[in-house]
Amino acid sequence: MASKKSFGSSARTMRKLRRKKIEVKKAEFRFCGLTEEELRVLSIEELLPLLTSRMRRTMNRGLTKLQNKLLNDVNTTEKGNAIKTHCRNMIILPSFIGHRLDVYNGHEFQRVDIEPHMVGHYLGEFALTRKKVKHTGPGVGATRSSKYMPLK
């Protein structure tokens, strides 16, 4: 039986093999030029200039009773435990990072794990109040003509 001739690798394949592998380094999180550790050290007064004007004004006027209670709960509980809250208008502060919050969306509590990129946003942004619409058959109160469903 005749042996099959093996052809050498193409030049293009050889170039790919000789290419240096570039390691992509994951970018470190920064908020306004500060790392996560530097953010955790800041007090609320030192954090204010880094926030937007609406958030600065909210913090300058003082937190509500619910917001103060949530802030105390976050500072006293361990990071693994979930904290239930209805306070959707609370600004996420660096002390919240790593905590697990259950935010009420009007129907149920949605689990929100606080990550560094969430600092400076509101809790309500991560617990959506509306579901995606699923269009199925005609609903209650549909007219006779719209109830018609083809057999095939």
C-alpha positions in Angstrom: 0.0 0.0 0.0 1.3 3.4 -1.0 2.1 5.7 1.9 0.3 9.0 2.0 2.6 12.0 1.5 2.4 14.4 4.4 2.6 18.0 3.5 4.4 20.5 5.7 2.5 23.1 7.5 1.6 26.2 5.6 3.6 29.4 6.0 0.6 31.0 7.6 0.3 28.3 10.3 4.0 28.5 11.0 3.8 32.3 11.5 0.9 31.8 14.0 3.0 29.3 15.9 6.0 31.6 16.1 4.0 34.6 17.3 4.6 35.6 20.9 1.6 35.1 23.2 0.4 38.3 24.7 -0.9 38.0 28.2 -3.9 40.3 28.8 -3.8 41.7 32.3 -7.2 42.3 33.8 -7.7 46.0 34.4 -7.8 47.0 38.1 -11.0 48.8 39.1 -10.7 52.6 39.6 -13.4 55.1 40.7 -12.3 58.6 39.8 -8.7 57.5 39.9 -8.9 55.7 43.3 -8.5 52.0 43.8 -11.0 50.0 45.8 -8.8 50.0 48.9 -8.3 53.7 48.7 -12.1 54.2 48.5 -12.8 52.1 51.6 -10.5 54.4 53.7 -12.4 57.6 52.6 -14.9 59.1 55.0 -18.3 60.2 53.5 -17.1 63.9 53.5 -14.0 63.0 51.5 -16.1 60.9 49.1 -18.6 63.8 48.4 -16.4 65.6 45.8 -16.2 62.4 43.8 -20.0 62.0 43.5 -22.3 63.7 41.1 -24.0 66.9 42.1 -27.4 65.3 42.8 -25.8 62.7 45.1 -23.7 65.4 46.8 -26.8 67.4 47.6 -28.6 64.4 48.9 -25.7 63.5 51.2 -25.3 67.1 52.4 -28.9 67.4 53.4 -28.5 64.2 55.5 -29.7 60.7 55.2 -33.3 59.7 56.0 -34.1 57.3 58.9 -34.3 54.3 56.5 -31.0 55.2 54.9 -29.3 55.6 58.3 -30.7 52.3 59.4 -29.4 50.6 56.2 -26.0 52.2 56.6 -25.8 50.9 60.2 -27.0 47.4 59.2 -24.3 47.3 56.5 -21.6 48.4 59.0 -22.6 45.9 61.6 -23.4 42.7 59.6 -20.9 40.3 58.1 -20.4 40.3 54.4 -22.1 36.9 53.7 -25.4 37.7 55.3 -28.2 39.3 53.2 -29.8 42.5 54.4 -33.4 43.2 53.3 -34.3 46.8 52.5 -37.1 48.8 50.8 -34.6 51.8 50.5 -34.1 51.9 46.8 -32.9 55.6 46.8 -29.8 54.8 48.9 -26.5 55.7 47.2 -24.1 52.8 47.1 -21.0 53.8 49.2 -17.6 52.0 49.3 -18.5 50.4 52.7 -21.2 48.4 50.8 -18.7 46.6 48.6 -18.9 42.8 49.1 -22.2 42.9 50.9 -25.4 41.2 49.8 -28.6 43.2 49.8 -32.2 42.2 49.1 -33.8 45.2 47.5 -37.6 45.4 47.2 -38.8 46.0 43.7 -42.5 46.4 44.5 -43.3 42.7 44.2 -40.4 40.8 45.7 -36.9 41.2 47.1 -34.2 41.0 44.5 -30.7 39.9 45.5 -28.1 42.5 44.7 -24.4 41.6 45.3 -22.5 44.9 45.6 -19.4 45.1 43.4 -16.9 47.9 43.1 -18.3 49.3 39.8 -21.6 50.0 41.5 -20.2 52.7 43.8 -22.0 56.0 43.2 -25.2 54.5 41.8 -28.5 54.0 43.5 -29.7 50.6 44.9 -32.9 50.9 42.8 -30.9 50.8 39.6 -30.0 47.2 40.2 -33.4 45.9 41.3 -35.6 46.4 38.2 -39.3 47.0 38.8 -40.6 45.8 35.5 -40.4 42.4 33.8 -39.9 41.8 30.2 -43.2 41.6 28.3 -44.0 38.1 27.1 -46.6 38.3 24.3 -48.7 35.1 24.2 -52.3 34.6 23.2 -55.1 37.1 23.7 -55.8 38.2 27.2 -58.8 38.9 29.3 -61.2 41.4 27.8 -60.1 40.8 24.2 -62.7 41.3 21.5 -64.2 38.4 19.6 -62.2 39.0 16.5 -58.8 39.3 18.3 -59.5 36.0 20.1 -59.3 34.1 16.8 -56.4 31.8 16.9 -55.5 29.9 13.7 -55.4 26.2 13.9 -52.0 25.9 12.2 
